[in-house]
């Protein structure tokens, strides 16, 4: 028992270490300002962000299939190395065309990592009969990741202010290379194929030989998979209210006269609050349903967006911005746990990639729309439109919960040898 607890704690700690390097990003709160000082326009930055998201979209499903086929660690390693090369590219180039290529590589690298880390965690826990610990460990990992991101963004501001922009991107590149090395230390436990309809299909040997892509298509053609699609869309509409705002908040606060270290501090504050929310997410998600969490967080963010749209003053704007970025931590944990509970192991990373694909398409489009709305209507009216879109996302969640009914929880099934 003692050796098992030691191994359990070791594996958990390795996953927490992975979360640190996945989220360590000293340039996150500053890259828009960096590109602007290079002479890249805000319109071009919006296009670059679209390149990033759509390159991520293009590789979402292939990366998930790759992770399910060759291993989640393999996919994570490729993702880290791609980010390392992207960081080096920021140091070497200063014009739009090279940055278009860099942002495409950045997006592709994100796709290689997205879903693989959570699929790796869930399957390792499932193999150890600890799947019920997933929300707790995920929330802790996300809290650690949020602290890592917050401190790294604060460090990015200090590095830029004290030394230079080059120091920021040198640190970024090195951190991603260390992240790739960290992945090699994490165990990856392979599970036998488990079907959502195990009792009906226990004797079907064809399930073991079925291609991963075919299995993925068949899953989303089935009721078990189809009822998840509205949830993916609803959650993406919620994310639409926070992710573009996170990026466009940089020039917004800069226009208000705030210095780079102060802006970096604001973004570090976002991650500090998110860390606290993630720490409590496991406790909350164990006691409240996805429906209750989605409804509460969506209402809170919608109200805060309206307050931010009033532009009452810098202090209130900062406070509203910090609070808008906080509730998603709880929603995200509940959302991902719900998906895991309804997906079988052999296509877990692929299904998460489909969810990320839907998210990336909607968010990618939203960057262009968000920028266009800002040019035409200004910040206040744009935020009101975004708030209405966020609230509309509840429709997708409601459809899934009504159609899905009672979930089939894979972690309640006994894992048997094939």
C-alpha positions in Angstrom: 0.0 0.0 0.0 2.9 2.3 0.9 4.6 1.7 -2.5 1.3 2.3 -4.3 0.8 5.6 -2.6 4.4 6.6 -3.4 3.8 5.7 -7.1 0.5 7.5 -7.1 1.9 10.7 -5.6 4.9 10.5 -8.0 2.7 10.2 -11.1 0.4 13.0 -9.9 3.4 15.3 -9.2 4.8 14.6 -12.7 1.5 15.6 -14.2 1.5 18.8 -12.1 5.1 19.5 -13.5 3.8 19.0 -17.0 1.0 21.5 -16.3 3.7 24.0 -15.2 5.6 23.9 -18.5 2.4 23.7 -20.7 1.3 27.0 -19.2 4.7 28.7 -18.7 4.4 31.6 -21.2 6.3 34.8 -20.5 5.1 36.4 -23.8 1.4 35.8 -23.4 0.4 39.2 -22.0 2.9 41.1 -24.1 3.1 39.7 -27.6 0.5 42.1 -29.1 2.6 45.0 -27.8 5.7 43.4 -29.1 4.3 43.0 -32.6 2.9 46.6 -32.6 6.4 48.0 -31.8 7.8 45.9 -34.7 5.4 47.8 -37.0 2.7 45.0 -37.3 -0.7 46.7 -37.4 -3.7 45.6 -35.2 -5.5 44.4 -38.3 -2.5 42.2 -39.2 -2.3 41.0 -35.7 -6.0 39.9 -36.0 -5.1 38.0 -39.2 -2.1 36.4 -37.4 -4.4 35.2 -34.6 -6.8 33.8 -37.2 -3.9 31.9 -38.8 -3.0 30.5 -35.4 -6.5 29.3 -34.6 -7.2 27.9 -38.1 -3.9 26.1 -38.2 -4.9 24.6 -34.9 -8.3 23.7 -36.4 -6.6 22.0 -39.3 -4.6 19.7 -37.0 -7.1 19.2 -34.2 -8.5 15.9 -35.3 -5.3 14.6 -37.0 -3.4 15.4 -33.8 -5.9 13.5 -31.7 -5.8 10.5 -33.9 -2.0 10.7 -33.8 -2.1 10.8 -30.0 -4.4 7.8 -29.8 -2.4 5.9 -32.3 1.2 6.6 -31.3 0.8 7.8 -27.7 -0.2 11.0 -25.9 3.4 11.6 -24.8 4.6 11.5 -28.4 2.0 14.2 -29.4 2.9 16.3 -26.3 6.6 16.2 -27.2 6.0 17.3 -30.8 3.8 20.2 -29.5 6.5 21.4 -27.1 9.2 21.3 -29.8 7.0 23.2 -32.2 6.5 25.9 -29.5 10.3 26.0 -29.0 10.8 26.6 -32.8 8.1 29.3 -32.7 9.9 31.1 -29.9 13.1 31.1 -31.8 11.2 32.5 -34.8 10.0 35.5 -32.8 13.7 36.3 -32.2 14.8 36.0 -35.8 12.0 37.8 -37.8 10.2 41.1 -37.7 7.9 41.2 -40.8 4.3 40.0 -41.4 5.0 37.0 -43.8 7.5 35.2 -41.5 5.1 35.8 -38.5 2.3 34.3 -40.5 4.3 31.1 -40.8 5.3 31.3 -37.1 1.7 31.7 -36.0 0.7 28.8 -38.1 3.4 26.6 -36.4 2.3 28.0 -33.0 -1.3 26.9 -33.7 -0.3 23.5 -35.0 1.9 23.0 -31.9 -1.1 23.9 -29.6 -3.2 21.4 -31.5 -0.6 18.6 -30.9 -0.8 19.3 -27.1 -4.5 20.0 -26.8 -6.4 17.1 -25.3 -3.4 14.8 -25.1 -2.5 15.9 -21.6 -6.0 15.3 -20.2 -6.4 12.0 -22.1 -3.1 10.9 -20.6 -4.2 11.8 -17.1 -7.6 10.3 -17.3 -6.4 7.0 -18.8 -3.6 6.7 -16.2 -6.2 7.3 -13.4 -8.6 4.9 -15.0 -5.9 2.2 -15.1 -5.3 2.8 -11.4 -9.0 2.6 -10.6 -8.8 6.3 -9.6 -11.0 7.9 -12.3 -13.1 9.6 -9.6 -10.0 11.6 -8.7 -9.9 13.2 -12.2 -11.8 16.4 -11.4 -9.7 16.9 -8.2 -6.3 16.3 -9.9 -7.3 18.3 -13.0 -8.4 21.3 -11.0 -5.2 21.2 -9.0 -3.2 20.9 -12.2 -5.0 23.8 -13.8 -4.5 25.9 -10.6 -0.8 25.1 -10.8 -0.9 25.9 -14.5 -2.7 29.2 -13.8 -0.1 30.2 -11.2 2.7 29.2 -13.6 1.1 31.3 -16.4 0.5 34.3 -14.0 4.0 34.3 -12.6 5.5 33.8 -16.1 3.6 36.7 -17.5 4.7 38.9 -14.6 8.2 37.7 -15.3 7.8 38.6 -18.9 7.0 42.2 -18.0 10.1 42.4 -15.8 12.4 40.8 -18.4 11.2 43.2 -21.0 11.4 46.3 -18.8 14.8 45.3 -17.3 16.6 43.8 -20.3 14.9 43.5 -23.7 12.3 41.8 -25.8 14.9 39.2 -26.8 15.2 38.0 -23.2 11.5 37.4 -23.2 11.6 35.1 -26.2 14.8 33.4 -25.2 13.2 32.4 -21.9 10.0 31.3 -23.7 12.0 29.0 -26.1 14.1 27.4 -23.3 11.0 26.7 -21.2 9.3 24.8 -24.0 12.4 22.7 -24.6 12.5 21.8 -20.9 8.8 20.9 -21.2 9.6 18.4 -23.9 12.1 16.8 -21.6 9.6 16.7 -18.8 7.1 14.7 -20.9 9.6 11.8 -21.2 9.4 11.3 -17.4 5.6 10.7 -17.3 4.3 7.2 -17.5 1.7 6.3 -20.1 -0.5 3.3 -19.3 -2.2 1.7 -22.3 -5.8 0.5 -21.7 -7.8 -2.2 -23.5 -10.6 -1.0 -25.8 -13.8 -0.3 -23.7 -17.1 0.5 -25.4 -19.8 2.6 -24.0 -22.1 -0.3 -24.7 -19.8 -2.9 -23.1 -22.4 -5.4 -22.3 -23.8 -5.5 -25.8 -20.5 -5.5 -27.6 -18.3 -7.6 -25.3 -18.1 -10.4 -27.7 -17.4 -8.3 -30.8 -13.8 -8.8 -31.8 -14.2 -6.4 -34.7 -14.2 -3.5 -32.2 -10.5 -4.2 -31.5 -9.5 -4.0 -35.2 -11.7 -1.1 -36.1 -9.7 2.0 -37.4 -9.5 4.9 -35.0 -10.9 7.4 -37.5 -13.8 5.0 -38.3 -14.4 4.5 -34.6 -14.5 8.3 -34.1 -17.0 8.8 -37.0 -19.2 6.0 -35.7 -19.1 7.5 -32.2 -20.4 10.9 -33.4 -23.0 9.2 -35.5 -24.3 7.4 -32.5 -26.6 9.0 -29.9 -23.8 8.9 -27.3 -21.6 11.1 -29.5 -24.1 13.2 -31.3 -25.6 14.7 -28.2 -22.2 16.1 -27.2 -22.0 18.4 -30.3 -24.4 21.1 -29.0 -22.4 21.1 -25.7 -19.2 21.8 -27.7 -20.9 24.7 -29.5 -22.4 26.1 -26.4 -19.2 26.0 -24.5 -17.3 27.6 -27.4 -19.8 30.5 -27.4 -19.0 31.0 -23.7 -15.3 30.9 -24.5 -15.9 33.5 -27.2 -16.7 36.0 -24.5 -13.4 35.6 -22.7 -10.6 34.6 -25.1 -10.7 37.4 -27.6 -11.1 39.9 -24.8 -8.0 38.4 -23.1 -6.0 39.3 -26.2 -7.5 42.7 -27.0 -7.3 43.7 -23.4 -3.6 44.4 -23.9 -4.0 47.4 -26.3 -7.1 48.4 -24.3 -5.2 48.9 -21.1 -2.2 50.4 -23.1 -4.5 53.1 -24.5 -5.6 53.9 -21.0 -2.0 54.8 -20.2 -0.8 51.8 -18.3 2.8 50.7 -18.6 4.0 47.3 -19.7 4.8 46.0 -16.2 1.4 47.1 -15.0 -0.4 45.3 -17.8 1.7 42.2 -17.2 0.7 42.5 -13.5 -3.0 42.6 -14.5 -2.7 39.5 -16.5 -0.7 37.8 -13.7 -3.7 38.8 -11.4 -6.0 37.0 -13.8 -4.1 33.8 -13.5 -3.8 34.2 -9.7 -7.6 34.4 -9.4 -8.0 31.6 -11.9 -5.7 29.4 -9.8 -7.9 30.0 -6.8 -10.9 29.1 -8.8 -9.3 25.9 -10.2 -8.4 24.9 -6.6 -12.0 25.0 -5.7 -13.3 23.6 -9.0 -12.8 19.9 -8.0 -14.9 20.5 -4.8 -17.6 22.4 -6.7 -17.8 20.0 -9.6 -18.2 17.1 -7.3 -21.3 18.7 -5.8 -23.0 20.5 -8.6 -24.1 19.4 -12.1 -22.7 20.8 -15.3 -26.1 22.5 -15.9 -26.0 24.4 -12.7 -22.4 25.4 -13.2 -22.9 26.5 -16.8 -25.9 28.6 -15.9 -24.3 30.3 -13.0 -21.0 31.1 -14.7 -22.6 32.3 -17.9 -24.9 34.7 -16.0 -21.9 36.0 -14.0 -19.8 36.6 -17.1 -22.7 38.2 -19.0 -23.3 40.7 -16.2 -19.6 41.5 -15.9 -19.3 42.1 -19.6 -22.1 44.6 -19.4 -20.4 46.4 -16.5 -17.1 46.5 -18.4 -19.0 48.0 -21.4 -20.0 51.0 -19.3 -16.3 52.0 -19.1 -16.9 53.7 -15.8 -13.2 54.0 -15.0 -9.8 52.3 -15.1 -10.1 50.7 -11.6 -13.6 49.2 -12.3 -12.5 48.1 -15.8 -9.5 46.2 -14.3 -11.7 44.7 -11.6 -14.3 43.6 -14.2 -11.7 42.2 -16.5 -10.2 40.2 -13.6 -13.5 38.8 -12.6 -14.6 37.9 -16.2 -11.6 35.7 -16.6 -12.2 33.8 -13.3 -15.5 31.8 -13.6 -14.3 29.9 -16.7 -12.0 27.7 -14.5 -15.0 26.0 -12.9 -17.0 25.7 -16.1 -14.0 24.2 -17.9 -13.4 21.5 -15.3 -17.1 20.5 -15.2 -17.3 20.5 -19.0 -14.2 18.3 -19.6 -15.2 15.9 -16.8 -18.6 15.5 -18.5 -16.9 14.7 -21.8 -14.5 12.1 -20.3 -17.5 10.4 -18.6 -19.1 9.9 -22.0 -16.1 8.9 -24.1 -14.2 5.6 -24.4 -10.5 5.4 -23.9 -9.3 4.4 -27.4 -10.7 7.6 -28.9 -10.5 9.9 -25.9 -7.8 12.3 -27.3 -9.6 12.3 -30.7 -12.9 13.3 -29.1 -11.3 16.0 -27.2 -9.7 17.2 -30.5 -13.2 17.4 -32.0 -14.3 19.5 -29.0 -11.3 21.7 -29.5 -11.9 21.8 -33.2 -15.4 23.3 -32.7 -14.0 25.7 -30.1 -11.1 26.8 -32.4 -13.4 27.4 -35.4 -15.7 29.6 -33.4 -12.9 31.4 -31.6 -10.9 31.9 -34.8 -13.9 33.5 -36.5 -14.6 35.6 -33.4 -11.2 37.3 -33.6 -12.0 38.8 -37.0 -15.6 39.7 -35.9 -14.4 41.1 -32.6 -11.9 43.4 -34.4 -14.4 44.4 -37.0 -17.0 45.3 -34.3 -14.5 47.4 -32.4 -13.7 49.4 -35.6 -17.4 50.0 -36.4 -19.1 50.2 -33.0 -16.4 50.8 -30.4 -15.6 48.8 -27.3 -18.8 49.3 -25.3 -21.3 48.1 -27.9 -19.0 45.3 -28.9 -19.0 44.0 -25.4 -22.8 44.0 -25.2 -23.0 42.0 -28.4 -20.4 39.5 -27.0 -22.4 39.3 -23.7 -25.5 38.4 -25.7 -23.6 35.7 -27.6 -22.2 34.3 -24.4 -25.7 33.9 -22.9 -26.9 32.3 -26.1 -24.4 29.5 -25.5 -26.6 28.2 -22.7 -28.9 26.8 -25.4 -26.3 24.3 -26.6 -25.6 23.1 -23.1 -29.3 22.7 -22.4 -29.8 20.6 -25.5 -27.1 18.2 -24.6 -28.3 17.8 -21.0 -31.9 17.3 -22.2 -31.1 14.9 -25.0 -28.2 13.1 -23.3 -30.2 12.2 -20.2 -28.4 10.0 -17.8 -24.7 9.6 -18.6 -22.9 6.4 -19.1 -19.9 6.7 -16.9 -16.9 4.8 -18.1 -15.1 5.1 -14.8 -17.9 3.0 -13.2 -17.2 0.1 -15.6 -14.8 -2.5 -14.6 -11.7 -2.7 -16.8 -11.2 -6.2 -18.1 -8.5 -7.7 -20.2 -9.3 -7.9 -23.9 
